[in-house]
Amino acid sequence: MPAFAVIPYNDYLTMTKQRPELTVPNEVVGKVIQDGVTPIRAWREHLGLTQAEVASRLGIAQSSYAVQESSAKLRKSSREKIAVALGVALEQLSL
């Protein structure tokens, strides 16, 4: 029995019911796993944004955002707001 099969990516997505817009780039996953940063920080850095830029989008101070970004346990409502500010889906912040 073969160990692998090569199929078109769209067929794979259909078979696994994955949505490509909800994927997470390898760079983001690597930062979370190898560097131990939060998914929010990994996404922000991947997108080339500063904490001040994201804080401005959220309408809060940079220092307040820094606390949220480093928190391992944020309320869902806070994570939703940050996801919108980063332009990603909430599910993409759940690594």
Phi, psi and omega in degrees: 000135180293148179273335184222158173221138178255121179227159176301143185302318180298325176295319178300314180299319179296316181295323183262359179058032177272149177253122183299333180288351179254011178285163180239125181301148179304322180300319180293313179299317180300318179296321180292313185283309186280320184265347177072023179272164178288155177302326179297314179296317180300316178296315181302313180294320178299322181278356178073030181256151174268163176299322180297321179295316180292318178301320178298318178297329180274346182075030179231170178287152179301320181295324177292319178295320180302320178296316180296317183298326183270354182283134177277341182231099175250151173296152180301321181297323178292317178297323178297316180296318179294320178301316178297316180298326179276343182078031178236165176281149179306320181299332181286346177269358182259087178252000000 
